[in-house]
Every structure is written in C-alpha cells, then in structure tokens.
Amino acid sequence: MYEFSRPLGDTIKKARKSKGLSQRKVADMADIEVRTVMHIENHEDNPKMVALYALIRALEIDPRETFYPEQNCDAPTVEQLGLLIAQCSEQEAQILLPAVRAILSAIRNQSDLLVGAIT
C-alpha cells in the first residue's frame, strides 16, 4: 500500500458519505466500477488517473484534501477567502495577487516583530 492510499480512500469515503451517496451511485456518477470505489475506500487499490480524476470531479473534492492533507484546515475564514478567489477572473486574480502578497508579508513581519519583542 502506498502512503497516499489511506488519505485518498478516507477523502473519497468522507465526501461520498457527506453527500449521502452509495458506493454504487458514486461509481455510476464517475463511470467506473463499484469495486474500484470499494477498493479505494478500503485502502486496497492504487487507482488509475482516469478513475481518480472522475471521482474527484463527481464528488466535487478539492484535490488539496487528497494530495496535501497536512494543509487541510477547517477554518471557515480561510474557506471563504478560497471561495472568493475561486470566483475571480484571471484578470482580477492578476490584480489581487501582488496586493495579497504584500498584505501577507506585512502581517507576517508584524508577527515576527511581536514574537521577537516578547522573547
């Protein structure tokens, strides 16, 4: 079993259950075999990219949940920011990017100064 098998299977199962779907229904939605869904959820299979892509799309899973589970956070404010950014056009995102970087840099520098003053 690969190290990604467990987080992948857990993410698929969590998304499926949160939508109230059966394994068969998910398999139908993704146009894959139900046994493929079962094997993935039980950490018994290394899915092909075609199946993985279909599952992620069918269940509307954020790929970061699967590939970067350590970055997964349940912070509603972070989620709201992500949703706002996802709704931006490419042009809007290009305008926002330098501003966001500058704001984050200022916030982080201020935090570093505060931590340095305390220690």
Backbone as a ProteinNet text record, in pm:
[ID]
protein_1_A
[PRIMARY]
MYEFSRPLGDTIKKARKSKGLSQRKVADMADIEVRTVMHIENHEDNPKMVALYALIRALEIDPRETFYPEQNCDAPTVEQLGLLIAQCSEQEAQILLPAVRAILSAIRNQSDLLVGAIT
[TERTIARY]
84.9	0	89.4	54.9	129.7	87.4	172.4	141.6	19.6	-14.8	-131	-261.4	-254.5	-375.7	-475.5	-426.6	-516.8	-583.1	-506.5	-575	-666.7	-627.3	-711.4	-843	-834.3	-955	-1044.3	-982.1	-1059.4	-1128.8	-1060.9	-1119.7	-1238.1	-1223.2	-1332.1	-1452.5	-1427.4	-1537.1	-1607.3	-1530.1	-1587.7	-1676	-1627	-1704.4	-1831.7	-1819.6	-1936.2	-2042.3	-1999.1	-2094.7	-2156.2	-2077.5	-2131.3	-2240.2	-2235.9	-2338.6	-2451.4	-2438.1	-2541.4	-2550.7	-2437.8	-2436.7	-2384.4	-2437.1	-2386.7	-2263	-2187.8	-2071.7	-2115.4	-2227	-2277.6	-2311.7	-2377.8	-2416.3	-2292.3	-2190.9	-2066.8	-1999.7	-1997.5	-1938.2	-2011.3	-2143.6	-2221.4	-2190	-2181.5	-2152.1	-2014.6	-1919.2	-1781.6	-1757	-1857.3	-1846.5	-1729.1	-1724.4	-1623.3	-1692.9	-1620.5	-1676.2	-1694.6	-1801.4	-1826.3	-1714.1	-1656.5	-1547.1	-1425.4	-1408.8	-1299	-1318.7	-1440.4	-1471.8	-1447.8	-1495.6	-1477.6	-1330	-1251.8	-1108.8	-1036.7	-1071.4	-1007.4	-1043.8	-1171.8	-1215.9	-1157.1	-1127.7	-1070.6	-918.1	-859.2	-712.9	-648.9	-719.9	-671	-630.1	-641	-617	-540.5	-457.2	-388	-463.3	-556.5	-642.1	-566.3	-617.4	-563.1	-606	-529.1	-556.8	-697.1	-743.1	-877	-983.3	-970.4	-1067.2	-1056	-934.2	-913.1	-972	-944.5	-997.6	-1150.6	-1208.4	-1354.7	-1416	-1354.1	-1405.7	-1396.5	-1282.7	-1264.5	-1366.4	-1390.5	-1488.8	-1631.6	-1664.3	-1800.9	-1838.2	-1742.7	-1770.4	-1736.1	-1690.4	-1654	-1554.3	-1449.5	-1346.1	-1238.3	-1196.4	-1081.9	-958.4	-885.8	-770.4	-667.8	-663.2	-568.4	-597.8	-724.6	-759.8	-690.5	-672.7	-610.7	-459.5	-408.3	-264.7	-187.2	-255.4	-190.3	-276.4	-303.8	-392.7	-339.4	-207.1	-149.7	-184.1	-222.5	-261.1	-411.1	-481.5	-626.7	-661.9	-741.7	-786.4	-935.8	-999.2	-1143.1	-1174.1	-1087.3	-1105.5	-1204.8	-1319.8	-1421.3	-1375.8	-1293.3	-1247	-1155.1	-1067.5	-978.6	-1061.7	-1162.6	-1250.5	-1322.9	-1370.5	-1438	-1344.4	-1220.2	-1122.2	-1100.5	-1087.4	-1067.9	-1183.6	-1304.7	-1422.2	-1427.1	-1393.7	-1391.8	-1288.9	-1172	-1066.1	-1103.9	-1168.2	-1208.5	-1308.5	-1380.3	-1479.8	-1419.5	-1291.9	-1225.8	-1194.6	-1197.5	-1148.4	-996	-932.4	-785.3	-732.3	-797.2	-753.3	-765.9	-876.8	-893.9	-788.4	-760.3	-660	-522.1	-489.1	-359.7	-347.4	-456.8	-456.6	-444.7	-514.3	-514.5	-383.7	-317.6	-200.7	-92.9	-45.5	57.6	7	-119.1	-175.6	-182.2	-226.5	-235.6	-97.1	-0.6	137.1	189.9	165.9	213.3	146.3	16.8	-56.1	-6	9.7	60.2	200.5	284.2	420.1	417.4	334.4	323.6	271.9	171.2	115.1	219.3	289.3	388.8	508	550.1	660	620.6	497.2	448.2	446.1	401.3	400	540.8	636.4	775.6	830.3	795.6	842.1	784.6	656.6	593.2	655.9	680.6	742.4	883.6	958.1	1093.5	1095	995.7	988.4	955.6	879.6	839	954.4	1035.5	1143.9	1270.9
-117.8	0	124.1	221.3	345.8	437.8	533.8	623	710.4	729.9	812.3	733	601.2	519	551.2	567.1	594.6	731.8	842.1	970.9	978.9	913.7	913.4	841.9	722	645.6	715.8	774.3	845.3	968	1038.4	1157.5	1120.7	1016.1	970.5	928.3	847.6	798.8	914.4	1007.9	1122.5	1204.9	1231.9	1310.8	1237.7	1108.2	1028.8	1029.7	1003.7	997.9	1134.3	1240.3	1374.1	1411.8	1350.8	1375.6	1272.8	1176.6	1074.6	979.4	950.4	865.3	725.7	629.2	492.1	477.6	373	345.6	322.1	254	227.9	358.5	450.3	577.9	656.9	658.2	729.3	665.2	533.4	462.2	499.6	505.4	544.3	688.1	777.7	918.3	934.9	853.4	862.9	770.5	691.6	595.5	498.9	444.4	344.1	227.5	120.2	2.4	29.4	-23.2	-5.3	-67.6	-176	-239	-146.9	-60.8	36.5	132.5	180.6	269.7	196.7	73.7	-4.6	-24	-61.1	-85	43.1	154.6	281.5	319.1	310.8	347.3	256.1	132.3	36.6	31.6	127.9	141.4	19.2	-44.6	-167.6	-148.3	-26.9	-9.1	119.1	113.2	229.4	266.3	362.8	388.6	448.4	420.2	482	628.6	708.5	851.8	880.5	803.2	823	808.8	705.8	682.8	791.2	826.6	929.4	1062.5	1100.3	1225.1	1223.4	1113.5	1102.3	1111.6	1047.3	1051.7	1192.2	1255.7	1390.7	1486.3	1471.9	1558.4	1524.4	1396.7	1355.2	1395.7	1386.3	1417.3	1561.2	1638.1	1778.8	1793.1	1712.2	1712.8	1813	1890.3	1978.3	1888.8	1883.3	1792.6	1812.5	1932	1955.7	1866.7	1830.7	1741.3	1606.7	1563.3	1434.1	1443.2	1540.7	1547	1623.5	1708.7	1784.1	1780.1	1661.7	1653.7	1729.3	1744.3	1816.5	1965.1	2015.2	2155.2	2174.7	2066.2	2073.7	2142.9	2244.8	2312.2	2337.5	2335.1	2356.4	2500.5	2592.8	2732.9	2796.8	2838.4	2894.1	3021.4	3101.8	3224.8	3193.9	3096.4	3055.6	2999.7	2922.8	2867	2978.3	3079.7	3192.2	3265	3286.1	3350	3267.8	3138	3049.2	3056.3	3059.7	3067.7	3200.5	3308.5	3439.1	3441.8	3388.5	3386.9	3296.4	3185	3092	3155.6	3256.5	3323.3	3436	3465.4	3574.2	3532.9	3631.3	3609.2	3608.7	3566.4	3566.4	3708.5	3804.3	3943.6	3993.1	3962.5	4002.5	3937.3	3810.4	3739.4	3801.7	3842.2	3906.3	4038.4	4110.7	4237.1	4210.9	4109.4	4078.7	4019.2	3939.5	3864.1	3950.8	4057.9	4138.3	4202.4	4243.6	4304.7	4204.1	4083.6	3979.4	3944.5	3931.7	3902.1	4011.5	4137.1	4249.1	4250.3	4226	4223.6	4110.2	3991.4	3877.4	3903.9	3963.1	3994.8	4091.6	4194.7	4292.3	4226.9	4142.7	4073.8	3983.2	3907.6	3812.7	3885.4	3995.9	4073.8	4132.9	4179.1	4234.5	4125.7	4004.5	3891.9	3858.8	3857.5	3828.2	3932.7	4059.3	4165.7	4149	4112.7	4092.2	3975.5	3865.8	3748.2	3782.7	3858.1	3898.4	3988	4074.3	4164.5	4089.8	3981.1	3902.8	3818.3	3765.5	3674.8	3744.8
0	0	0	-82.2	-89.9	23.7	59.1	170	142.5	15.9	-16.6	-18.4	-8.3	-17	93.2	215.1	327.3	314.4	297.6	285.6	163.9	56.1	-63.3	-35.7	18.4	48.6	148.8	251.1	353.7	296	208	146	57.5	-21	-108.9	-25.2	77.6	162.5	233.6	288.1	359.3	266	146.4	50	8.8	-14.5	-55.4	54	177.7	288.7	317.9	304.4	331.9	231.9	114.6	12.8	18.7	112.1	127.5	9.4	-52.4	-171.6	-140.7	-211.5	-200.2	-288.6	-263.6	-348.3	-492.3	-509.9	-644.9	-716.1	-646.1	-706.9	-748.5	-661	-693.3	-814.6	-817.1	-931.1	-1060.2	-1054.5	-1172.3	-1214.2	-1116	-1145	-1210.1	-1165.2	-1215.4	-1334.2	-1368.7	-1479	-1458.1	-1335.1	-1300.8	-1231.7	-1209.1	-1142.6	-993.3	-935.9	-793	-710.3	-758.3	-682.9	-675.8	-775.9	-772	-655.5	-638.5	-526.1	-394.3	-384.6	-261.4	-229.5	-329.6	-307.7	-264.1	-325.4	-288.8	-145.6	-112.2	22.6	129.6	93.6	189.5	182.3	111.8	101	37.2	-55.2	-118.2	-263.3	-313.5	-456.2	-483.2	-583.6	-636.6	-764.3	-757.2	-872.6	-989.8	-1107	-1227.5	-1228	-1297	-1301.7	-1354.4	-1449.1	-1506.3	-1397.6	-1314	-1206.4	-1100.1	-1064.1	-962.3	-1007.3	-1129	-1184.1	-1182.4	-1226.8	-1232.3	-1092.8	-994.6	-857.4	-798.2	-816.1	-762.5	-823.5	-953	-1019.1	-975.7	-972.2	-938.2	-795.9	-704.4	-563.9	-526.8	-625.5	-604.1	-489.3	-495.3	-392	-430.4	-333.4	-354.3	-357.3	-468	-477.7	-366.9	-309.1	-199.6	-80.1	-60.2	51.2	37.1	-85.9	-112.5	-116.3	-188.4	-212.4	-105.8	-30.4	77.1	203.2	257.9	374.2	495.2	505	617.9	613.9	497.5	485.1	504.1	519.3	532.9	663.4	653.8	775.2	762.9	875.1	877.7	917.9	880.5	915.7	818.8	868.7	779.4	708.6	772.8	709.6	592	609.6	500.5	385.3	419.3	316.3	240.8	313.2	248.2	152.2	196.3	107.8	-18.3	-1	-115.3	-213.2	-160.8	-247.8	-322.9	-254.5	-321.3	-433.7	-405.7	-506.6	-623.5	-594.1	-699.7	-796	-749.8	-833.8	-918.5	-897.7	-971.4	-1114.8	-1200.8	-1337.1	-1331.3	-1438.1	-1442.9	-1424.5	-1487.2	-1476.4	-1331.8	-1266.7	-1126.7	-1037.7	-1062.8	-983.5	-1001.9	-1125.1	-1150.4	-1074.9	-1063	-988.9	-838.8	-790.6	-647.3	-596.6	-677	-630.9	-565.4	-628.1	-561.4	-431.5	-430.9	-310.5	-196	-225.4	-122.7	-70.1	-160.2	-117.2	-24.8	-59.8	21.6	158.8	160.8	288.2	376.4	319.5	397.4	450.4	368	411	529.1	520.4	629.3	757.1	744.3	861.2	924.1	841.9	894.1	955	894.6	952.1	1086.3	1095.5	1221.5	1328.6	1291.4	1385.4	1431	1337.8	1372.5	1468.7	1446.3	1535.4	1675.3	1682.3	1812.6	1886.9	1816.3	1877.9	1924.8	1843.4	1880.4	2002.6	2016	2130.6	2259.2	2246.8	2364	2415.2	2324.2	2366.7	2399.4
[MASK]
+++++++++++++++++++++++++++++++++++++++++++++++++++++++++++++++++++++++++++++++++++++++++++++++++++++++++++++++++++++++

